Amino acid sequence: MKSILLKLDAETLRLVDRYVPRRDRKRSEFIRNAVRRELDRLIEAEMEAPYRHLPQQPDEGWSSPDEWSPAASANEVSAGTTRRRSKRPTSPRTRRTGARR
């Protein structure tokens, strides 16, 4: 883990010290978790943005959660999706040498 220098104003530091007792949790852990939550929120917003620009049309898939059936969905997924593992070597190295895995 890398260390960084972080400057906080006096009021923010006072609040951190007030709400993050040192014996229960370290300040650095609290700040790491706060940064991670914010990054997760930004990543989620970034992934959501294209879907907001091109919303699902009523004729595409399920138009309402009430119409969704877990049993029907499971049957659609499992029907004809069984795949067998190829016995052929897949990496170029094993093809060249003829060695088996």
QUIGI-V513111 format. One record per run of one state. SS is the DSSP state (H for helix, E for strand, L for the rest). FROM is the first residue (numbers start at 1). TO is the last residue. If there is no record, write none. Layout:
# QUIGI-V513111
SS;FROM;TO / SS;FROM;TO
This chain:
# QUIGI-V513111
L;1;9 / H;10;19 / L;20;26 / H;27;53 / L;54;64 / H;65;67 / L;68;69 / H;70;78 / L;79;91 / H;92;97 / L;98;101
